[in-house]
Amino acid sequence: MTQHHGTEPYESERPQRKDSAFVRFARDYGWRAYAIPVLAVITIFLIFDVLRSPDEPALSTDQAARETQVSASEDQPAEQESKGPGPDPAQSPLSALAIEDLPPGSPYSEKGDGTYRVVGKPGMSAGEGEESTMTFVVEIENGVDTSAYGGDDAFASMVDATLSDPRGWTNDSRFKFEHVGPDDDPEMRIQLTSVETTKELCGANLGMETSCRTTLGGGNTVVVNEARWVRGAVPFQGDLGSYRQYLLNHEVGHGLGYAAHVPCGDDGELAPIMMQQTLSLNNSELFSIDPTEVYPDDQKTCRANPWPYPRPNAQ
């Protein structure tokens, strides 16, 4: 028999203590043993929260946009707040300009040097030409700066577009236009010209800015007054594009052989293209400028019209 001297048993005789599964798990995995249960609890809580209120809508895109817009509006400085509707032209005072006045607008060239540069690209061809084909070249007087309204080619493009428009002279099958080069012996020259040179070529007997068609020098020349090209005319009420179309069609009409002016036919009608719409749309006003012209003193007033045939194919 084995004998013991003392009160403590030998190690081999102590009862063996068994560790719990959690203790062994914690010993094996360290801090991860605590993190995994915590994450599991959080996940279960989130799932429960979503399932608890499934009908609560998320913030819609439209609602978010509205809230953003409101926030942006609140952040705007006072001077950026809405000022209400824009200006009403009906409330603007009527123009106090006289017949001879230019409308306000951009600057123009007072004096060029009397020589011209060719602009644009030849090639435009329009119309049937049953009776005649009018070849033309486009030129601008040297000293005229066109940069403020698109450059030299913008003027040439406007000429081409106007003369090839079906509302223009080519609506009459007798006429055809061809844009040619200066070496192709053009029958007509269409020239953008300074104020002083225009007066030299067209005369200044009316005491106001006008354009003209002239045969000075033996040619068939349309002289486009740059002051009018830039500023327009009062009867067109600021519609500069339509006025430029009218100016070209009117003066080219003279070049085609329509020498006489035409009065307004009746109140409210579209003005004939050969009426002097630059000056007035009222027969009596035009009569007062030159009683020897065709206009009767009858107070009839037409509406501005830039086209020979404003309704295509209606000759």
C-alpha positions in Angstrom: 0.0 0.0 0.0 1.2 3.4 -0.8 1.7 5.7 2.1 1.5 9.5 2.1 3.4 11.8 4.4 1.4 15.0 4.5 -2.0 16.2 3.8 -1.8 17.2 0.1 -2.4 14.5 -2.5 0.0 13.9 -5.3 -0.7 15.6 -8.6 -1.6 12.4 -10.1 -4.2 11.9 -7.5 -6.0 15.3 -8.0 -9.4 15.2 -9.7 -9.2 16.5 -13.3 -11.2 19.8 -13.9 -13.0 20.0 -17.3 -13.2 23.5 -19.0 -16.5 24.6 -20.5 -17.0 24.8 -24.3 -17.1 28.7 -24.2 -13.9 28.8 -22.2 -12.2 26.6 -24.7 -13.7 28.7 -27.6 -12.5 31.9 -26.0 -9.0 30.4 -25.5 -8.8 29.2 -29.1 -10.2 32.3 -30.8 -9.3 35.2 -28.5 -11.1 38.5 -29.0 -13.0 37.1 -32.0 -15.0 35.0 -29.6 -16.6 38.2 -28.2 -17.0 40.1 -31.5 -18.9 37.4 -33.4 -21.8 37.3 -30.9 -22.0 41.1 -30.7 -22.2 41.3 -34.5 -24.9 38.6 -34.6 -27.0 40.5 -32.1 -26.7 43.7 -34.1 -27.7 41.9 -37.3 -30.7 40.3 -35.6 -31.8 43.8 -34.3 -31.6 45.4 -37.8 -33.6 42.6 -39.4 -36.2 43.0 -36.7 -36.4 46.7 -37.1 -36.9 46.4 -40.9 -39.6 43.8 -40.5 -41.3 45.8 -37.7 -42.1 48.8 -40.0 -42.2 47.6 -43.6 -44.8 50.2 -44.7 -42.7 53.2 -43.7 -41.7 54.8 -47.1 -38.1 55.7 -47.9 -37.3 59.2 -49.0 -38.3 59.4 -52.6 -36.1 61.0 -55.3 -38.7 63.7 -55.9 -39.0 64.4 -52.2 -35.3 64.6 -51.8 -35.1 67.0 -54.8 -37.7 69.2 -53.2 -35.9 69.2 -49.9 -32.7 70.1 -51.6 -34.4 72.9 -53.5 -35.9 74.3 -50.4 -32.5 74.1 -48.7 -30.8 75.8 -51.6 -33.5 78.5 -51.7 -33.0 79.2 -48.0 -29.2 79.5 -48.6 -29.6 82.0 -51.4 -28.7 85.7 -50.7 -31.5 88.2 -50.8 -30.6 89.6 -54.2 -31.1 86.1 -55.8 -34.7 85.9 -54.6 -37.5 85.8 -57.3 -38.3 89.2 -58.7 -41.6 88.1 -60.2 -42.5 88.0 -63.9 -40.2 89.7 -66.5 -40.9 93.0 -68.1 -44.2 93.3 -70.1 -43.6 95.0 -73.5 -47.2 96.2 -73.5 -46.2 98.4 -70.5 -43.2 100.0 -72.3 -43.6 103.5 -73.6 -44.1 103.8 -77.4 -41.0 104.7 -79.3 -40.5 108.5 -79.5 -38.2 108.1 -82.6 -39.0 110.2 -85.6 -39.1 108.7 -89.1 -35.6 109.9 -89.9 -34.0 108.4 -86.7 -32.1 105.2 -86.4 -33.2 102.8 -83.6 -30.7 102.5 -80.7 -28.2 99.7 -80.9 -24.6 98.7 -81.6 -22.0 101.0 -83.3 -21.4 101.0 -87.0 -18.8 102.4 -89.4 -19.1 106.0 -90.4 -16.5 105.9 -93.2 -14.8 103.2 -95.1 -12.1 103.6 -97.8 -14.3 103.1 -100.8 -12.7 99.7 -101.8 -14.3 96.3 -101.2 -13.3 92.8 -100.2 -15.1 89.7 -101.6 -16.7 87.6 -98.9 -18.6 84.3 -98.7 -18.3 81.2 -100.9 -19.7 80.9 -104.4 -22.0 78.0 -105.2 -25.5 78.9 -104.0 -28.0 78.4 -106.8 -31.8 78.8 -106.5 -34.7 79.3 -108.8 -35.8 78.1 -112.3 -34.7 81.1 -114.3 -37.2 80.8 -117.1 -36.4 84.4 -118.2 -33.2 85.4 -116.4 -30.4 84.1 -114.2 -28.9 86.8 -111.9 -25.3 86.0 -111.0 -24.0 88.0 -108.0 -21.0 88.5 -105.8 -21.0 89.6 -102.2 -18.6 92.3 -101.0 -17.9 94.4 -97.9 -16.3 97.8 -97.9 -12.8 97.9 -96.3 -13.0 99.8 -93.1 -16.3 98.2 -92.1 -15.8 95.9 -89.1 -18.3 93.1 -89.0 -17.0 91.3 -86.0 -19.8 92.5 -83.8 -22.5 90.7 -85.8 -20.8 87.5 -86.9 -18.0 88.5 -89.2 -17.8 88.8 -93.0 -19.2 85.3 -93.8 -22.3 86.0 -91.7 -23.3 88.8 -94.1 -22.7 86.6 -97.1 -24.6 83.7 -95.6 -27.6 86.0 -94.9 -27.5 87.1 -98.6 -27.5 83.5 -99.8 -30.2 82.4 -97.4 -32.5 85.3 -98.3 -32.2 85.0 -102.0 -32.7 81.2 -102.0 -35.7 81.3 -99.6 -39.0 80.1 -101.3 -40.7 83.2 -100.0 -38.3 85.3 -102.0 -38.0 86.3 -105.6 -37.3 82.7 -106.7 -41.0 81.9 -106.0 -41.4 83.5 -109.4 -40.2 80.9 -111.9 -38.8 83.7 -114.1 -35.9 84.3 -111.7 -32.8 82.4 -110.7 -29.9 83.5 -108.5 -26.3 82.2 -108.6 -23.6 83.2 -106.2 -20.4 83.4 -108.2 -16.8 84.6 -107.8 -15.5 88.0 -108.8 -13.8 86.5 -111.9 -17.0 85.1 -113.2 -18.3 88.5 -114.5 -21.2 88.8 -112.0 -24.2 90.8 -113.1 -24.9 92.2 -109.6 -22.8 93.3 -106.7 -24.3 93.2 -103.2 -22.2 95.5 -101.0 -22.2 96.2 -97.3 -21.2 99.8 -97.2 -20.3 102.5 -94.6 -22.6 105.5 -94.0 -20.5 108.1 -95.8 -19.8 105.9 -98.8 -23.5 105.0 -99.0 -24.4 108.7 -99.2 -21.9 109.2 -102.0 -23.4 106.3 -104.0 -27.1 106.7 -103.1 -27.4 110.4 -102.5 -28.5 112.0 -99.2 -31.5 114.0 -100.4 -33.9 112.4 -97.9 -31.8 113.4 -94.9 -31.9 109.9 -93.3 -30.1 106.6 -93.5 -31.2 104.6 -96.5 -29.9 101.9 -98.8 -30.2 101.8 -102.6 -29.6 100.1 -105.9 -27.3 102.1 -108.2 -25.8 101.9 -111.6 -23.0 104.2 -110.9 -19.9 103.0 -112.7 -22.0 101.0 -115.2 -22.8 98.2 -112.8 -25.9 96.8 -111.1 -25.0 97.4 -107.5 -27.1 96.9 -104.3 -25.7 99.2 -101.6 -26.6 98.0 -98.1 -26.1 100.8 -95.6 -24.3 99.3 -92.6 -26.1 101.7 -90.2 -29.4 100.1 -91.2 -27.9 96.6 -91.2 -26.8 97.1 -87.6 -29.7 99.1 -86.2 -32.7 98.1 -88.4 -35.7 100.4 -88.8 -38.5 101.6 -86.5 -41.4 100.0 -88.4 -39.9 96.5 -87.7 -40.0 97.1 -84.0 -36.6 95.6 -83.2 -36.9 92.5 -85.5 -33.5 92.9 -87.0 -33.5 89.6 -88.8 -36.7 90.4 -90.7 -35.5 93.9 -91.5 -32.3 92.6 -93.0 -34.3 90.2 -95.2 -36.6 93.0 -96.3 -33.6 95.3 -97.1 -32.0 92.7 -99.3 -35.3 91.7 -101.1 -36.3 95.3 -101.6 -33.0 96.5 -103.2 -32.5 93.3 -105.2 -36.1 93.8 -106.4 -35.0 97.1 -107.9 -32.0 95.3 -109.5 -34.4 92.8 -111.1 -36.3 95.6 -112.7 -39.0 96.6 -110.2 -38.1 100.3 -110.2 -41.4 101.7 -108.9 -42.4 101.7 -105.2 -45.8 100.3 -104.2 -48.2 101.7 -101.5 -50.0 99.9 -98.7 -53.1 98.3 -100.1 -55.3 98.4 -97.0 -55.1 98.7 -93.2 -53.6 95.7 -91.6 -52.4 94.0 -94.7 -48.8 92.8 -95.2 -46.8 95.6 -96.8 -45.7 95.1 -100.4 -42.0 94.3 -100.6 -41.5 97.4 -102.9 -43.0 99.7 -100.3 -40.4 101.8 -98.5 -40.8 100.0 -95.2 -37.5 101.4 -93.9 -39.2 104.8 -93.6 -42.8 104.0 -92.7 -45.7 101.5 -93.1 -48.2 104.4 -93.4 -49.1 105.8 -96.8 -49.7 109.3 -95.5 -46.3 109.5 -93.8 -44.5 108.4 -96.9 -46.6 111.0 -98.9 -45.3 113.6 -96.5 -41.7 112.6 -97.1 -42.0 112.8 -100.9 -45.4 113.9 -102.4 -44.1 113.0 -105.9 -43.9 109.3 -105.0 -46.8 106.8 -105.5 -48.2 107.0 -102.0 -51.7 108.4 -101.5 -52.5 110.5 -98.5 -55.1 108.1 -97.2 -53.7 107.0 -93.8 -53.7 103.4 -94.7 -51.2 101.4 -92.6 -49.7 98.0 -93.4 -47.8 95.4 -91.4 -44.1 94.9 -91.8 -43.2 92.2 -94.3 -39.8 91.1 -95.5 -40.8 88.9 -98.4 -42.0 89.3 -102.0 -44.1 86.2 -101.7 -44.8 85.6 -98.0 -47.0 82.7 -98.9 -44.9 80.4 -101.1 -46.4 79.6 -104.5 -49.0 82.3 -104.1 -48.1 84.6 -106.9 
